[in-house]
Amino acid sequence: MATETHEVVDAAAPGMPQLDFSTFPNQIFWLVVTLVVIYLILSRVALPRIADILAERQGKITHDLAAAEDLKLKAVEAEQAYEKALAEARAEANRIVGLAKDEIKADLDAAIAVADAEIAAKMAESEQAIAEIRANAVTSIAEVARSTAVELANTLAPGIADEAAVLAAVETRLKG
């Protein structure tokens, strides 16, 4: 079979070199040297860069806040200017509306005056036509009354009634 070989482990040998008390002074020396080197690297190289970056960020933040404050003031001014322009535009619109209303009212009054004049003219024409119709009607009535009276007189008393006397009697009655 296979031959077994076993190495004999020295029982007195330490397990971990870090825990060997005989190497502690050497380990402490290198620990101190490493910490000093790390401190020097951090204090001379890394920390100044970090401080510069932080200062740059703080400066940028301060600048951005100042710019934001300026923009806010400009926005407030722009809003005030907008409100003022809006108020002026409304006032101008109201003025234009008032002028338009006045102009429309004037045009309407003129149109009403023209219409009233036309109505008055037509009314005068109508009254004149009515007056003519009345005059013609009175004349026609007088004609009819004369002819009817003459016919009645001739029918009721043929040959006795004088036509001139009948017409004179009708004229007297018509006048009054």
Protein Blocks (a to p, Z undefined) as FASTA:
>chain_A
ZZdddddddfkbcfblklpmklmmmmmmmmmmmmmmmmmmmmmmmmmmmmmmmmmmmmmm
mmmmmmmmmmmmmmmmmmmmmmmmmmmmmmmmmmmmmmmmmmmmmmmmmmmmmmmmmmmm
mmmmmmmmmmmmmmmmmmmmmmmmmmmmmmmmmmmmghkacfklmmmmmmmmmmZZ
